[in-house]
């Protein structure tokens, strides 16, 4: 009983302070069944503030075979990853870090599908956080004329970053990609706040990922693992 009330106090605290955790995973590939996680990066945001002192970053010993394309993208070899920690304790740390806060990500459904699979497999628990997709929010803002329609075709992380004049120096490093995503989300919050006083709940509504797995089809080429 006491744990129940404690949990609800924690959830109320995060709701009141409007905290998010911006997450990015680097993967061995985009096959939900066969591929796994190489690294996880996450940064806490409190409303529009990016808390650079509150971060999570781990590279881990992947549970799937590392493909040649993965080596080129992430510049990590199977030999290097074998020296990294196993996935199970990393997943426990990650769940402790999230602490019931909404997760934010670029095409976040990809991250969620792999995280749910691995957390169920290694920890035998369900992982079903609230989530906000920065791409879906971006698309909504363009459709309402709050972002120039010249960026209508933008889908990849650097393309959307360009729409907000955010400089991107490198990609495919989980913590850096999470930081770029946090800056995008920071701009999106500001635009939503300008039109919607109840912006927190509104963002969770319009940015909710589609259950259909929309990224694994036509948008797959815009998400490099």
N, CA, C and O of each residue as an XYZ file, in Angstrom:
900
protein
N       0.826     -1.203      0.000
C       0.000      0.000      0.000
C       0.862      1.257      0.000
O       0.608      2.196     -0.754
N       1.901      1.263      0.867
C       2.752      2.459      0.961
C       3.495      2.694     -0.349
O       3.707      3.838     -0.753
N       3.895      1.595     -1.018
C       4.561      1.738     -2.308
C       3.623      2.342     -3.335
O       4.041      3.127     -4.186
N       2.330      1.964     -3.251
C       1.344      2.516     -4.182
C       1.249      4.031     -4.032
O       1.290      4.759     -5.024
N       1.119      4.518     -2.761
C       1.005      5.962     -2.536
C       2.289      6.681     -2.906
O       2.260      7.800     -3.417
N       3.427      6.027     -2.644
C       4.708      6.638     -3.006
C       4.811      6.791     -4.523
O       5.255      7.826     -5.021
N       4.399      5.756     -5.250
C       4.439      5.819     -6.715
C       3.573      6.955     -7.233
O       3.981      7.684     -8.137
N       2.381      7.111     -6.670
C       1.494      8.172     -7.131
C       2.019      9.551     -6.789
O       1.791     10.504     -7.534
N       2.729      9.671     -5.657
C       3.346     10.964     -5.336
C       4.439     11.287     -6.342
O       4.584     12.432     -6.770
N       5.217     10.257     -6.721
C       6.275     10.469     -7.709
C       5.682     10.898     -9.035
O       6.158     11.854     -9.648
N       4.617     10.181     -9.498
C       3.988     10.529    -10.766
C       3.395     11.934    -10.731
O       3.480     12.671    -11.714
N       2.790     12.310     -9.587
C       2.219     13.653     -9.446
C       3.300     14.709     -9.512
O       3.108     15.774    -10.098
N       4.449     14.408     -8.903
C       5.577     15.353     -8.904
C       6.029     15.635    -10.334
O       6.219     16.793    -10.705
N       6.204     14.575    -11.147
C       6.669     14.769    -12.505
C       5.615     15.465    -13.354
O       5.942     16.270    -14.226
N       4.348     15.152    -13.096
C       3.277     15.830    -13.831
C       3.294     17.313    -13.528
O       3.165     18.143    -14.429
N       3.458     17.652    -12.232
C       3.452     19.055    -11.836
C       4.635     19.803    -12.440
O       4.501     20.939    -12.895
N       5.800     19.146    -12.438
C       7.002     19.818    -12.930
C       7.164     19.681    -14.446
O       8.064     20.284    -15.029
N       6.307     18.902    -15.076
C       6.327     18.737    -16.536
C       7.703     18.309    -17.018
O       8.366     19.020    -17.773
N       8.113     17.149    -16.573
C       9.398     16.600    -16.974
C       9.226     15.557    -18.071
O       8.220     14.851    -18.138
N      10.243     15.484    -18.928
C      10.301     14.504    -20.004
C      11.697     13.873    -19.996
O      12.645     14.432    -19.445
N      11.798     12.701    -20.617
C      13.112     12.109    -20.866
C      13.246     11.896    -22.368
O      12.504     11.114    -22.962
N      14.199     12.600    -22.976
C      14.440     12.478    -24.414
C      15.398     11.303    -24.625
O      16.480     11.262    -24.038
N      14.992     10.352    -25.465
C      15.714      9.081    -25.594
C      16.118      8.833    -27.039
O      15.378      9.147    -27.972
N      17.310      8.260    -27.205
C      17.726      7.757    -28.509
C      18.461      6.437    -28.293
O      19.264      6.306    -27.369
N      18.179      5.469    -29.151
C      18.917      4.207    -29.110
C      19.659      4.015    -30.423
O      19.165      4.390    -31.486
N      20.834      3.434    -30.342
C      21.545      2.989    -31.532
C      21.395      1.474    -31.597
O      21.565      0.781    -30.595
N      21.074      0.966    -32.790
C      20.658     -0.426    -32.935
C      21.533     -1.172    -33.937
O      22.238     -0.563    -34.741
N      21.473     -2.503    -33.872
C      22.185     -3.315    -34.863
C      21.457     -3.310    -36.201
O      22.037     -3.660    -37.230
N      20.185     -2.914    -36.187
C      19.374     -2.850    -37.401
C      17.940     -2.529    -37.039
O      17.647     -2.234    -35.881
N      17.047     -2.581    -38.004
C      15.658     -2.185    -37.773
C      14.690     -3.370    -37.777
O      13.478     -3.185    -37.893
N      15.221     -4.572    -37.652
C      14.359     -5.742    -37.557
C      13.992     -5.946    -36.091
O      14.829     -6.319    -35.269
N      12.722     -5.693    -35.784
C      12.262     -5.738    -34.391
C      12.517     -7.094    -33.733
O      12.805     -7.164    -32.538
N      12.414     -8.153    -34.503
C      12.558     -9.497    -33.950
C      14.022     -9.875    -33.715
O      14.359    -10.441    -32.675
N      14.888     -9.562    -34.678
C      16.253    -10.074    -34.644
C      17.298     -9.092    -34.141
O      18.349     -9.511    -33.655
N      17.037     -7.796    -34.245
C      18.070     -6.819    -33.898
C      17.981     -6.394    -32.438
O      16.991     -6.651    -31.753
N      19.046     -5.734    -31.983
C      19.127     -5.374    -30.570
C      19.784     -4.005    -30.410
O      20.078     -3.319    -31.388
N      20.003     -3.631    -29.159
C      20.483     -2.294    -28.813
C      22.007     -2.295    -28.684
O      22.593     -3.176    -28.056
N      22.626     -1.295    -29.288
C      24.066     -1.064    -29.118
C      24.305     -0.061    -27.997
O      25.186     -0.257    -27.160
N      23.525      1.007    -27.980
C      23.697      2.026    -26.938
C      22.387      2.757    -26.690
O      21.499      2.787    -27.542
N      22.289      3.344    -25.502
C      21.124      4.139    -25.114
C      21.615      5.493    -24.606
O      22.521      5.564    -23.776
N      21.006      6.561    -25.113
C      21.295      7.907    -24.616
C      20.006      8.579    -24.201
O      18.991      8.452    -24.886
N      20.030      9.290    -23.091
C      18.806      9.958    -22.616
C      19.175     11.232    -21.854
O      20.186     11.285    -21.153
N      18.331     12.253    -22.007
C      18.516     13.542    -21.340
C      17.178     13.982    -20.755
O      16.146     13.886    -21.420
N      17.192     14.460    -19.524
C      15.967     14.944    -18.885
C      15.705     16.386    -19.311
O      16.623     17.201    -19.405
N      14.425     16.684    -19.567
C      13.975     18.052    -19.797
C      12.932     18.407    -18.752
O      12.068     17.590    -18.432
N      13.005     19.611    -18.221
C      11.973     20.143    -17.339
C      11.344     21.316    -18.069
O      11.942     22.387    -18.176
N      10.130     21.106    -18.571
C       9.497     22.049    -19.488
C      10.450     22.295    -20.659
O      10.818     21.337    -21.339
N      10.861     23.533    -20.920
C      11.731     23.784    -22.078
C      13.219     23.686    -21.741
O      14.062     23.822    -22.628
N      13.545     23.454    -20.487
C      14.956     23.412    -20.080
C      15.551     22.027    -20.300
O      14.972     21.026    -19.878
N      16.701     21.966    -20.957
C      17.433     20.718    -21.148
C      18.430     20.592    -20.003
O      19.319     21.432    -19.861
N      18.290     19.555    -19.189
C      19.118     19.398    -17.993
C      20.360     18.579    -18.333
O      20.355     17.353    -18.224
N      21.415     19.264    -18.744
C      22.627     18.580    -19.194
C      23.333     17.838    -18.070
O      24.191     16.994    -18.328
N      22.983     18.142    -16.834
C      23.559     17.421    -15.706
C      22.783     16.169    -15.344
O      23.159     15.447    -14.421
N      21.702     15.908    -16.065
C      20.850     14.754    -15.761
C      20.720     13.908    -17.022
O      19.719     13.967    -17.737
N      21.767     13.115    -17.272
C      21.834     12.342    -18.512
C      22.088     10.863    -18.224
O      22.518     10.483    -17.135
N      21.809     10.050    -19.228
C      22.064      8.605    -19.163
C      22.706      8.207    -20.478
O      22.176      8.509    -21.548
N      23.848      7.527    -20.407
C      24.488      7.042    -21.630
C      25.235      5.747    -21.329
O      26.105      5.702    -20.458
N      24.885      4.707    -22.057
C      25.549      3.417    -21.895
C      25.732      2.762    -23.264
O      24.822      2.747    -24.092
N      26.925      2.224    -23.477
C      27.199      1.343    -24.613
C      27.240     -0.062    -24.053
O      27.854     -0.292    -23.012
N      26.594     -1.014    -24.726
C      26.470     -2.333    -24.119
C      26.840     -3.457    -25.066
O      26.943     -3.283    -26.281
N      27.033     -4.601    -24.466
C      27.352     -5.817    -25.208
C      26.082     -6.297    -25.895
O      25.213     -6.891    -25.258
N      25.977     -6.040    -27.186
C      24.743     -6.318    -27.913
C      24.414     -7.798    -27.945
O      25.301     -8.650    -27.892
N      23.109     -8.091    -28.032
C      22.647     -9.472    -28.063
C      22.441     -9.980    -29.487
O      22.032    -11.124    -29.681
N      22.718     -9.148    -30.474
C      22.557     -9.546    -31.873
C      23.878     -9.380    -32.609
O      24.745     -8.603    -32.210
N      24.003    -10.125    -33.683
C      25.217    -10.046    -34.490
C      25.344     -8.662    -35.103
O      24.384     -8.129    -35.659
N      26.523     -8.088    -35.000
C      26.769     -6.754    -35.548
C      27.039     -6.865    -37.045
O      27.958     -7.568    -37.464
N      26.236     -6.168    -37.849
C      26.372     -6.229    -39.298
C      27.423     -5.239    -39.776
O      27.785     -4.301    -39.066
N      27.901     -5.465    -40.986
C      28.920     -4.577    -41.544
C      28.455     -3.146    -41.629
O      29.225     -2.220    -41.375
N      27.174     -2.955    -41.992
C      26.630     -1.599    -42.094
C      26.603     -0.920    -40.732
O      26.840      0.283    -40.627
N      26.311     -1.703    -39.680
C      26.292     -1.150    -38.321
C      27.680     -0.669    -37.911
O      27.818      0.376    -37.274
N      28.700     -1.432    -38.276
C      30.081     -1.053    -37.941
C      30.428      0.276    -38.599
O      31.053      1.137    -37.980
N      30.020      0.441    -39.862
C      30.311      1.686    -40.580
C      29.580      2.872    -39.962
O      30.151      3.954    -39.826
N      28.309      2.670    -39.586
C      27.508      3.770    -39.046
C      27.974      4.167    -37.655
O      28.159      5.351    -37.374
N      28.168      3.168    -36.772
C      28.441      3.469    -35.362
C      29.928      3.499    -35.014
O      30.313      3.938    -33.931
N      30.765      3.023    -35.953
C      32.215      2.979    -35.733
C      32.563      2.180    -34.482
O      33.475      2.535    -33.736
N      31.822      1.097    -34.264
C      32.072      0.165    -33.165
C      32.129     -1.242    -33.741
O      31.324     -1.597    -34.602
N      33.078     -2.044    -33.267
C      33.200     -3.421    -33.744
C      32.665     -4.385    -32.695
O      32.484     -4.020    -31.533
N      32.414     -5.617    -33.118
C      31.936     -6.645    -32.194
C      32.933     -6.859    -31.064
O      32.534     -7.077    -29.921
N      34.224     -6.799    -31.370
C      35.260     -6.984    -30.342
C      35.176     -5.894    -29.282
O      35.319     -6.172    -28.091
N      34.944     -4.652    -29.709
C      34.825     -3.544    -28.758
C      33.578     -3.695    -27.888
O      33.616     -3.429    -26.687
N      32.483     -4.121    -28.494
C      31.232     -4.248    -27.754
C      31.269     -5.408    -26.762
O      30.575     -5.372    -25.746
N      32.068     -6.434    -27.044
C      32.186     -7.566    -26.123
C      32.765     -7.155    -24.781
O      32.561     -7.838    -23.778
N      33.483     -6.044    -24.760
C      34.089     -5.550    -23.509
C      33.116     -4.675    -22.710
O      33.420     -4.279    -21.584
N      31.952     -4.374    -23.289
C      30.976     -3.508    -22.634
C      30.074     -4.315    -21.702
O      30.030     -5.542    -21.798
N      29.354     -3.639    -20.801
C      28.473     -4.351    -19.860
C      27.352     -5.104    -20.575
O      26.950     -4.741    -21.680
N      26.859     -6.153    -19.928
C      25.719     -6.895    -20.462
C      24.463     -6.029    -20.415
O      24.395     -5.042    -19.683
N      23.488     -6.416    -21.200
C      22.292     -5.602    -21.363
C      21.398     -5.568    -20.122
O      20.784     -4.537    -19.849
N      21.308     -6.648    -19.375
C      20.333     -6.726    -18.281
C      20.519     -5.626    -17.234
O      19.556     -4.917    -16.942
N      21.717     -5.449    -16.654
C      21.867     -4.365    -15.666
C      21.688     -2.974    -16.249
O      21.265     -2.053    -15.550
N      22.014     -2.816    -17.548
C      21.840     -1.516    -18.202
C      20.356     -1.185    -18.317
O      19.950     -0.045    -18.088
N      19.556     -2.171    -18.666
C      18.114     -1.949    -18.771
C      17.504     -1.597    -17.419
O      16.597     -0.768    -17.344
N      17.997     -2.223    -16.353
C      17.524     -1.885    -15.004
C      17.853     -0.432    -14.680
O      17.012      0.299    -14.156
N      19.076     -0.017    -14.991
C      19.485      1.375    -14.761
C      18.614      2.337    -15.563
O      18.212      3.391    -15.069
N      18.332      1.961    -16.797
C      17.536      2.826    -17.679
C      16.128      3.022    -17.124
O      15.627      4.146    -17.101
N      15.493      1.959    -16.685
C      14.144      2.063    -16.125
C      14.149      2.935    -14.871
O      13.235      3.734    -14.663
N      15.174      2.784    -14.038
C      15.293      3.636    -12.844
C      15.457      5.100    -13.236
O      14.953      5.995    -12.558
N      16.161      5.331    -14.329
C      16.392      6.702    -14.795
C      15.098      7.333    -15.323
O      14.829      8.506    -15.063
N      14.307      6.566    -16.053
C      13.059      7.079    -16.642
C      12.066      7.503    -15.556
O      11.505      8.596    -15.631
N      11.844      6.664    -14.559
C      10.964      6.949    -13.418
C       9.589      7.489    -13.825
O       9.175      8.556    -13.372
N       8.902      6.757    -14.668
C       7.511      7.081    -15.035
C       7.320      8.380    -15.819
O       6.185      8.806    -16.029
N       8.396      9.005    -16.247
C       8.246     10.238    -17.020
C       7.970      9.917    -18.490
O       8.402      8.874    -18.979
N       7.260     10.792    -19.198
C       7.036     10.568    -20.631
C       8.359     10.538    -21.394
O       9.282     11.299    -21.102
N       8.428      9.653    -22.365
C       9.609      9.538    -23.226
C       9.370     10.344    -24.501
O       8.275     10.336    -25.063
N      10.400     11.028    -24.938
C      10.350     11.820    -26.170
C      11.426     11.297    -27.114
O      12.536     10.986    -26.681
N      11.104     11.197    -28.395
C      12.116     10.765    -29.349
C      11.724     11.080    -30.774
O      10.568     11.381    -31.069
N      12.715     11.006    -31.659
C      12.504     11.181    -33.094
C      12.184      9.821    -33.688
O      13.021      8.920    -33.636
N      10.979      9.645    -34.260
C      10.497      8.313    -34.650
C      10.608      7.374    -33.445
O      11.162      6.280    -33.546
N      10.081      7.815    -32.320
C      10.294      7.141    -31.037
C       9.714      5.733    -31.005
O      10.117      4.924    -30.169
N       8.784      5.426    -31.891
C       8.199      4.090    -31.903
C       9.248      3.021    -32.171
O       9.130      1.899    -31.679
N      10.264      3.355    -32.941
C      11.347      2.405    -33.209
C      12.081      2.088    -31.912
O      12.310      0.921    -31.594
N      12.447      3.113    -31.172
C      13.138      2.913    -29.896
C      12.265      2.106    -28.932
O      12.737      1.179    -28.274
N      10.981      2.479    -28.864
C      10.075      1.822    -27.925
C       9.900      0.343    -28.239
O       9.888     -0.483    -27.326
N       9.767     -0.002    -29.508
C       9.563     -1.406    -29.867
C      10.740     -2.272    -29.447
O      10.552     -3.364    -28.911
N      11.954     -1.787    -29.690
C      13.134     -2.565    -29.312
C      13.292     -2.596    -27.791
O      13.605     -3.642    -27.222
N      13.077     -1.451    -27.128
C      13.188     -1.407    -25.666
C      12.165     -2.329    -25.003
O      12.498     -3.062    -24.072
N      10.926     -2.292    -25.482
C       9.889     -3.164    -24.917
C      10.271     -4.626    -25.070
O      10.119     -5.419    -24.141
N      10.766     -4.977    -26.251
C      11.146     -6.367    -26.507
C      12.266     -6.811    -25.568
O      12.193     -7.887    -24.974
N      13.306     -5.979    -25.437
C      14.471     -6.369    -24.637
C      14.158     -6.337    -23.132
O      14.643     -7.184    -22.382
N      13.359     -5.375    -22.697
C      12.997     -5.304    -21.277
C      12.126     -6.494    -20.880
O      12.272     -7.040    -19.787
N      11.231     -6.887    -21.761
C      10.416     -8.080    -21.504
C      11.289     -9.328    -21.485
O      11.121    -10.205    -20.637
N      12.211     -9.396    -22.420
C      13.068    -10.582    -22.543
C      14.009    -10.753    -21.358
O      14.164    -11.861    -20.845
N      14.638     -9.661    -20.919
C      15.675     -9.781    -19.895
C      15.194     -9.487    -18.477
O      15.765    -10.002    -17.516
N      14.161     -8.673    -18.336
C      13.671     -8.315    -17.007
C      12.290     -8.892    -16.713
O      11.822     -8.878    -15.574
N      11.650     -9.399    -17.764
C      10.310     -9.989    -17.644
C       9.296     -9.009    -17.043
O       8.469     -9.387    -16.214
N       9.372     -7.773    -17.464
C       8.389     -6.776    -17.043
C       7.906     -6.010    -18.273
O       8.602     -5.936    -19.285
N       6.717     -5.450    -18.171
C       6.167     -4.651    -19.264
C       6.692     -3.229    -19.168
O       6.744     -2.640    -18.089
N       7.075     -2.696    -20.302
C       7.557     -1.319    -20.381
C       6.626     -0.582    -21.329
O       6.677     -0.780    -22.542
N       5.782      0.264    -20.773
C       4.772      0.926    -21.591
C       4.624      2.396    -21.188
O       3.563      2.807    -20.717
N       5.685      3.188    -21.372
C       5.629      4.592    -20.953
C       4.798      5.439    -21.906
O       4.579      5.063    -23.057
N       4.336      6.588    -21.412
C       3.782      7.586    -22.329
C       4.911      8.051    -23.242
O       6.067      8.125    -22.823
N       4.573      8.361    -24.484
C       5.620      8.747    -25.431
C       5.144      9.866    -26.343
O       3.962      9.971    -26.669
N       6.099     10.696    -26.746
C       5.835     11.802    -27.672
C       6.852     11.705    -28.802
O       8.054     11.599    -28.559
N       6.363     11.742    -30.031
C       7.217     11.659    -31.202
C       7.441     13.063    -31.759
O       6.488     13.723    -32.175
N       8.666     13.513    -31.771
C       8.965     14.871    -32.244
C       8.650     15.036    -33.731
O       8.321     16.135    -34.177
N       8.749     13.948    -34.495
C       8.404     14.048    -35.918
C       6.913     14.289    -36.097
O       6.518     15.109    -36.925
N       6.080     13.588    -35.337
C       4.630     13.770    -35.445
C       4.241     15.191    -35.033
O       3.386     15.811    -35.666
N       4.865     15.704    -33.976
C       4.599     17.085    -33.544
C       5.037     18.063    -34.625
O       4.327     19.021    -34.932
N       6.205     17.816    -35.199
C       6.727     18.674    -36.276
C       5.748     18.725    -37.440
O       5.445     19.798    -37.963
N       5.256     17.560    -37.841
C       4.313     17.490    -38.953
C       3.023     18.257    -38.623
O       2.478     18.951    -39.481
N       2.539     18.131    -37.386
C       1.337     18.837    -36.943
C       1.546     20.353    -37.027
O       0.657     21.081    -37.469
N       2.716     20.823    -36.606
C       3.017     22.256    -36.621
C       3.078     22.804    -38.053
O       2.653     23.929    -38.315
N       3.611     21.994    -38.972
C       3.647     22.418    -40.376
C       2.234     22.508    -40.945
O       1.896     23.468    -41.637
N       1.420     21.510    -40.651
C       0.043     21.497    -41.174
C      -0.773     22.680    -40.665
O      -1.711     23.115    -41.334
N      -0.423     23.214    -39.473
C      -1.139     24.373    -38.911
C      -0.469     25.689    -39.247
O      -0.895     26.734    -38.756
N       0.563     25.667    -40.069
C       1.211     26.896    -40.514
C       2.132     27.531    -39.494
O       2.497     28.697    -39.642
N       2.519     26.794    -38.461
C       3.415     27.343    -37.437
C       4.886     27.149    -37.789
O       5.766     27.733    -37.156
N       5.143     26.333    -38.794
C       6.479     26.154    -39.361
C       6.324     26.282    -40.869
O       5.333     25.821    -41.436
N       7.293     26.902    -41.516
C       7.225     27.125    -42.960
C       7.006     25.821    -43.726
O       7.626     24.800    -43.430
N       6.110     25.875    -44.720
C       5.810     24.686    -45.508
C       6.965     24.269    -46.412
O       6.907     23.208    -47.034
N       8.000     25.076    -46.492
C       9.166     24.653    -47.283
C       9.880     23.474    -46.628
O      10.685     22.796    -47.267
N       9.578     23.229    -45.333
C      10.168     22.088    -44.624
C       9.205     20.896    -44.574
O       9.407     19.966    -43.794
N       8.173     20.928    -45.397
C       7.138     19.898    -45.356
C       7.702     18.495    -45.591
O       7.218     17.520    -45.015
N       8.714     18.404    -46.429
C       9.286     17.092    -46.738
C      10.331     16.614    -45.748
O      10.864     15.515    -45.900
N      10.634     17.415    -44.737
C      11.673     17.044    -43.767
C      11.208     15.864    -42.916
O      10.101     15.875    -42.378
N      12.049     14.862    -42.801
C      11.735     13.693    -41.971
C      12.916     13.277    -41.103
O      12.727     12.913    -39.942
N      14.120     13.323    -41.640
C      15.293     12.871    -40.885
C      15.636     13.873    -39.785
O      15.206     15.025    -39.823
N      16.405     13.425    -38.820
C      16.787     14.291    -37.697
C      17.517     15.553    -38.160
O      17.158     16.640    -37.707
N      18.526     15.468    -39.043
C      19.195     16.705    -39.488
C      18.287     17.625    -40.287
O      18.433     18.845    -40.212
N      17.352     17.069    -41.052
C      16.428     17.905    -41.826
C      15.510     18.705    -40.904
O      15.259     19.887    -41.141
N      15.015     18.058    -39.859
C      14.139     18.764    -38.922
C      14.945     19.750    -38.080
O      14.460     20.836    -37.763
N      16.167     19.379    -37.720
C      17.039     20.303    -36.993
C      17.280     21.571    -37.813
O      17.309     22.672    -37.264
N      17.452     21.416    -39.112
C      17.672     22.569    -39.998
C      16.474     23.518    -39.975
O      16.644     24.735    -40.048
N      15.264     22.964    -39.874
C      14.055     23.798    -39.849
C      14.046     24.719    -38.636
O      13.443     25.792    -38.672
N      14.718     24.301    -37.558
C      14.787     25.107    -36.334
C      16.147     25.793    -36.171
O      16.448     26.344    -35.113
N      16.970     25.754    -37.238
C      18.294     26.383    -37.216
C      19.173     25.797    -36.107
O      19.897     26.520    -35.423
N      19.095     24.488    -35.944
C      19.921     23.771    -34.967
C      21.092     23.137    -35.699
O      20.900     22.404    -36.669
N      22.277     23.411    -35.247
C      23.482     22.900    -35.905
C      23.700     21.438    -35.534
O      23.676     21.077    -34.358
N      23.912     20.605    -36.544
C      24.193     19.178    -36.333
C      25.595     18.889    -36.833
O      25.887     19.061    -38.017
N      26.463     18.451    -35.932
C      27.855     18.208    -36.297
C      28.120     16.740    -36.612
O      28.947     16.426    -37.468
N      27.431     15.854    -35.933
C      27.618     14.421    -36.157
C      26.328     13.715    -35.785
O      25.452     14.298    -35.147
N      26.213     12.442    -36.192
C      25.028     11.652    -35.863
C      25.444     10.228    -35.498
O      26.615      9.861    -35.599
N      24.460      9.435    -35.071
C      24.643      8.016    -34.764
C      25.474      7.787    -33.508
O      26.182      6.787    -33.394
N      25.381      8.715    -32.578
C      25.890      8.526    -31.221
C      24.703      8.864    -30.323
O      24.204      9.989    -30.347
N      24.255      7.895    -29.534
C      22.939      7.974    -28.897
C      22.740      9.240    -28.067
O      21.688      9.872    -28.157
N      23.721      9.615    -27.272
C      23.542     10.781    -26.408
C      23.508     12.068    -27.226
O      22.718     12.964    -26.925
N      24.338     12.177    -28.240
C      24.329     13.381    -29.072
C      23.014     13.493    -29.848
O      22.445     14.579    -29.955
N      22.536     12.377    -30.384
C      21.257     12.399    -31.103
C      20.113     12.773    -30.163
O      19.186     13.480    -30.558
N      20.181     12.294    -28.908
C      19.161     12.673    -27.914
C      19.226     14.175    -27.641
O      18.192     14.816    -27.455
N      20.429     14.736    -27.615
C      20.593     16.172    -27.374
C      20.009     16.996    -28.530
O      19.354     18.012    -28.298
N      20.245     16.561    -29.768
C      19.655     17.244    -30.925
C      18.132     17.151    -30.868
O      17.435     18.131    -31.133
N      17.622     15.975    -30.522
C      16.169     15.782    -30.412
C      15.592     16.670    -29.314
O      14.506     17.227    -29.474
N      16.310     16.805    -28.203
C      15.852     17.670    -27.104
C      15.757     19.122    -27.556
O      14.818     19.825    -27.182
N      16.715     19.579    -28.354
C      16.662     20.957    -28.857
C      15.472     21.157    -29.799
O      14.823     22.203    -29.778
N      15.195     20.148    -30.620
C      14.015     20.209    -31.495
C      12.750     20.291    -30.644
O      11.877     21.121    -30.895
N      12.657     19.428    -29.641
C      11.477     19.400    -28.782
C      11.325     20.715    -28.022
O      10.207     21.170    -27.781
N      12.424     21.312    -27.652
C      12.423     22.613    -26.975
C      11.717     23.663    -27.834
O      10.900     24.438    -27.336
N      12.041     23.678    -29.126
C      11.393     24.625    -30.057
C       9.917     24.283    -30.259
O       9.071     25.171    -30.361
N       9.625     22.992    -30.314
C       8.235     22.576    -30.506
C       7.372     22.964    -29.303
O       6.236     23.406    -29.473
N       7.905     22.801    -28.089
C       7.175     23.213    -26.887
C       6.836     24.697    -26.956
O       5.709     25.100    -26.669
N       7.830     25.511    -27.344
C       7.615     26.958    -27.406
C       6.487     27.312    -28.375
O       5.671     28.187    -28.082
N       6.436     26.641    -29.523
C       5.383     26.919    -30.501
C       4.015     26.471    -29.987
O       3.018     27.167    -30.179
N       3.972     25.315    -29.338
C       2.695     24.829    -28.788
C       2.226     25.742    -27.652
O       1.035     26.035    -27.546
N       3.149     26.188    -26.810
C       2.786     27.083    -25.705
C       2.172     28.385    -26.213
O       1.343     28.994    -25.536
N       2.578     28.802    -27.395
C       2.068     30.072    -27.939
C       0.606     29.987    -28.355
O      -0.045     31.015    -28.537
N       0.084     28.772    -28.509
C      -1.304     28.629    -28.959
C      -2.169     27.814    -28.001
O      -3.392     27.794    -28.135
N      -1.539     27.139    -27.031
C      -2.297     26.218    -26.181
C      -1.827     26.316    -24.729
O      -0.741     25.836    -24.403
N      -2.633     26.935    -23.845
C      -2.243     27.057    -22.432
C      -2.000     25.700    -21.756
O      -1.072     25.559    -20.959
N      -2.832     24.710    -22.076
C      -2.662     23.366    -21.504
C      -1.737     22.549    -22.404
O      -2.102     21.476    -22.884
N      -0.545     23.075    -22.619
C       0.357     22.536    -23.631
C       0.882     21.144    -23.294
O       1.149     20.354    -24.200
N       1.035     20.830    -22.002
C       1.631     19.552    -21.600
C       0.761     18.380    -22.073
O       1.243     17.478    -22.758
N      -0.509     18.405    -21.704
C      -1.425     17.346    -22.128
C      -1.645     17.376    -23.634
O      -1.806     16.333    -24.268
N      -1.651     18.576    -24.199
C      -1.873     18.723    -25.633
C      -0.734     18.072    -26.428
O      -0.974     17.394    -27.428
N       0.502     18.283    -25.975
C       1.651     17.678    -26.652
C       1.591     16.153    -26.591
O       1.884     15.468    -27.571
N       1.205     15.634    -25.420
C       1.107     14.178    -25.279
C       0.032     13.608    -26.199
O       0.132     12.468    -26.651
N      -0.991     14.405    -26.472
C      -2.075     13.958    -27.340
C      -1.663     13.981    -28.810
O      -1.826     12.985    -29.515
N      -1.131     15.110    -29.275
C      -0.824     15.218    -30.706
C       0.458     14.487    -31.088
O       0.650     14.148    -32.256
N       1.341     14.240    -30.114
C       2.614     13.593    -30.423
C       2.647     12.112    -30.141
O       3.708     11.491    -30.215
N       1.492     11.525    -29.816
C       1.441     10.106    -29.477
C       1.825      9.256    -30.682
O       1.261      9.424    -31.763
N       2.786      8.337    -30.505
C       3.202      7.494    -31.647
C       2.062      6.618    -32.141
O       1.207      6.193    -31.364
N       2.060      6.356    -33.437
C       1.059      5.471    -34.023
C       1.413      4.028    -33.707
O       2.580      3.640    -33.758
N       0.427      3.255    -33.388
C       0.644      1.856    -33.029
C       0.999      1.019    -34.252
O       1.554     -0.072    -34.125
N       0.683      1.524    -35.416
C       0.810      0.734    -36.638
C       2.248      0.464    -37.056
O       2.479     -0.333    -37.966
N       3.226      1.110    -36.413
C       4.612      0.901    -36.805
C       4.938      1.616    -38.103
O       5.558      1.046    -39.001
N       4.512      2.875    -38.195
C       4.600      3.619    -39.458
C       6.014      3.839    -39.935
O       6.227      4.050    -41.129
N       6.996      3.798    -39.040
C       8.365      4.096    -39.482
C       9.017      2.941    -40.215
O       9.950      3.152    -40.989
N       8.545      1.724    -39.987
C       9.241      0.588    -40.568
C       8.923      0.403    -42.045
O       9.452     -0.510    -42.678
N       8.075      1.249    -42.598
C       7.754      1.175    -44.013
C       8.405      2.312    -44.756
O       9.617      2.328    -44.971
N       7.568      3.277    -45.152
C       8.057      4.331    -46.038
C       9.072      5.252    -45.375
O       9.854      5.894    -46.077
N       9.086      5.341    -44.021
C      10.005      6.261    -43.366
C      11.283      5.586    -42.886
O      12.146      6.235    -42.294
N      11.406      4.286    -43.139
C      12.567      3.556    -42.614
C      13.875      4.180    -43.066
O      14.837      4.243    -42.301
N      13.911      4.646    -44.322
C      15.157      5.216    -44.836
C      15.549      6.504    -44.114
O      16.694      6.945    -44.215
N      14.611      7.109    -43.388
C      14.915      8.343    -42.672
C      15.381      8.095    -41.240
O      15.739      9.030    -40.524
N      15.373      6.825    -40.830
C      15.858      6.480    -39.499
C      17.010      5.514    -39.691
O      16.803      4.338    -39.988
N      18.217      6.010    -39.521
C      19.380      5.139    -39.620
C      19.705      4.655    -38.215
O      19.856      5.447    -37.285
N      19.810      3.337    -38.081
C      20.015      2.747    -36.776
C      21.408      3.007    -36.267
O      21.753      2.574    -35.167
